[in-house]
Amino acid sequence: MIKPDLPDNFIVAIDGPAGSGKSTLAKRLAEKIDGVMIDTGAMYRAVTAKALDLNIDPADEKAVGKIAESIAIQFNKEGQARKIMVDGADFTARIRDNDVNESVSKVAVYPAVRRRMVALQRKMGGKGRIVMEGRDIGSNVFPDARFKFFLVADEQVRARRRMLEMSQAGIEVSLKQVMENIKTRDKTDSERKDAPLVKPPGAVEIDTGHLNIDEVLARMIQFLVSGGGQAA
Ligand code: DC
């Protein structure tokens, strides 16, 4: 049992590109340490989905920024199922749709969107054992997080994972389509000015392409038990 050996309040920041295994690992790690997992990508997806549903063009920065400023996002846990509620409606499935996949990186570039999402994330991560995953958690949202991980994996591996995830959700797309989407998103996420995807200073890098989930989890837990890299 590692739970009693860890303090009650700390942040684990997990960053990495699309398909690097962040969500699966953040979820499993949070379960292991009796913590709360926060999927920040789901929040950018929520803004994108809400805008699309209101027939707002994702290229309309001002209108999308307005949505972000007033949106209410809540994560609910019902038994094993995790839900994302957007302005009171269940958006769990909606945020994984292909139109959202295609526009989310563009929306995540807008400073007004990032400002509000980061403020919400800091509030959500204020207390408890928090496992937060995204692109800028260890570099920008919680630069003083005690534990930081940066997950990487080969493009092919990541595309295959994404395809499997989508087909389990009933969405059929070709590997080629997924590869193209991943490449475009990697590029947009890494090249944007405001909090781009980078390996945060002090992060432990793990290549998830050559390890199974339990092996990655074991490495993460070992780092947590060892006390991590920083004081906060
Ligand atoms: O992890 P994901 O595929 O659900 O993320 C969706 C998009 O959101 C991704 O293209 C980049 C963006 N994102 C971000 O810019 N910052 C975060 N902290 C999390 C996600």
Residues whose N, C-alpha, C, O or C-beta is under 5 A from the ligand:
A	BS01	DC	A18 T40 G41 A42 Y44 V104 S105 A108 E133 G134 R135 D136 R185 D189
